[in-house]
Structures are given as C-alpha cells and as structure tokens.
Amino acid sequence: IRYRVRPFLPQSQLQSVKLRQPSTQAQIHNKHMLDRDTSIKLVAEGVARYKLHDDDTIVVSHCLANTRNALGDGGEDIEFQSKFGASIETIFTGYPKVVRVGDLPELSDSEQVWLSRQLFEAGLIMIVPETEDA
C-alpha cells in the first residue's frame, strides 16, 4: 500500500525543499545550462517515488504540491518510457550523492539531457555547482 499513497513531506521539510528550488528566472537560465557535464541531485530524500506500470511506462509521483489527502486529483504524476527507468533510479536512490548528467545509464546523450530537464522543470532535481560536487 505504501507505493499507492503519494509521498508526503511534513510542512517544515517541504518548505526547506522549496527554498532549495531555483527562482523562475534562475530555472529558465539553468535549464538552458543543463548539459552532459552538469551535476545534479534530488532536492530532498522522499520527495518522489517511481513505479513501473503494466503498460511499460515509469510513473514518477512527487509531493511538491501534495496534501495529506490520499484521494487527491493525481496531478503530480510524470510519465516516462521504461528506458528512462535506470536513470531515474540512479538519481532517486543516489540521494544525497551528486550525479553527472552524462553518467546517467542506458540513455543517449540527448535523452540524458532531456530527462534531466524534465525533472528540473518539475522541481525534483537541483543543479549542484562544481564547487559542491562530492
């Protein structure tokens, strides 16, 4: 049942995650800077979970706009083709470690960048400056 209920972060943790998310202007700028050499990581542990569906898609559910209402509208799901599964797993299970976009497994160069941009736009990952890579 755990995987049927959307992830939920307490308000204090959610506020902390939102503070780490870039402003809209910075998002636009950073999105275009995202390339294979960019280092990224999940914004917080437990902010999202993923599941392989029967129709061979990966569904990422996140809690950035979620409430305790388990019967919500379901608007926070993002669907990906199954080929993105290994890369999504690398990002999600690697937290708090940083991963270079070009090191995401089983994807072409353009797919690595595309996936990173999708997760960045959703507010699930953050760009880590080179000085913080470790």
N, C-alpha and C positions, 0 to 999 in steps of 0.2 A: 504494500500500500504506500510505502514511503515514496516510491517513484511516480505515483499518481498525483500526489499533492505537490503543488508548486513550491519551490524553495521559498523560505521566508526568513528575512533577517529582522532582528529587533530594530526599532526606530533609531536607536543610537548608532548601531552598526551601519544601517542604511544611510544615515546622514554622513557618516565617515566615508562611505563609498562614493556618495555624490560629491563630496568635497574633493575627492581624488580625480573625478572626471573633468576633462578639459571643458573650458567655456565653448560656446558655439563657434566663435571666431577661431579659437585655437584648434577646435575639431576640424574645421574646414582646412586650415593651414596644415595641420598634422596629417590629415587623411591623404593629402597630396604628397606628403613627405614619406608616407609608408612605402617602403620598398623591401627588397630581399635582405638588405643589411640592417633593417630596423629591428631593435629588440623590443619585445612585447611581453606582457604577463597579464593574467586575470586580475581584475581590480580588487577582488576580495574572495576569500575562500567561501564556498557555499552560495555564491551569488547566482549560480546557474547549474543546471544538470542537463544531461543529454541522454537520449534513448533512441535505439534503432527500432523503427516501426516495421510492420509486416510488408509495407509497400516499398521497402528498401530505401527509406529516407531516414535521415538523422533529424530528430526534433530537439532543439535546444529550448528549454524553458528557463526563464530568468525571473528574478523578483524585484527588479529595479522600480517597478510601479505597482507592486503587489500589495495586497492586504491579507489579513488572516482568513478572508472569505475563500474557502476551498472551491466554491462553486462560481468563481469569477468568470469573466467573459472569454478567457483563453487568448486574449490579445497579445500575450507576451511570448508566444512561440515563434521560433525562427526555424524554417525547414531548410535542410541541405541534402544534397545527394549523398549516398552512402560512402562515396570515395573520399569525402571530407572527414570521415569518422576518426581515422588515426590521428589526423592533425588536431581535430577538436579535442580528442582525448589527451594529446600531448600538452596542449595549453591548459586544459581544465585540471588535469591530475598533477601537473607540474608546479602549481602554485605553492610557494611564493617564488619559485625559480623563474628566471627570465629565459625566454627562448627567442632565437633569431628567426625572423620570418622565413628566411631561406633554408632553415633547418627543419621546417615542418615536413613530416614524412608523406610519401606516396602522392605528391602533387607536383604539377608542372610549376615553373616559375610564376606564370601569370595566375594560376589557381591559388598559390600560396599568398600572393598579394591580395587577390580578390577576397579570399576568406578572411584575412586579417582586417581588411577594410570593412567588411560586413560586421564583424564582431566589434570593431572600433566604433562604428556608427551606432550600434546598439548600446554602447557604453559598457560592454563586458570586458574589454581589454584596455590597457593603457600602454602608451609608448614610454619606454624606460630610457632616459638619457644615457649616453655611453658611459658617463662617469659613475652611474649606479649599477651597471652590468656586473653581476657576480653570481 
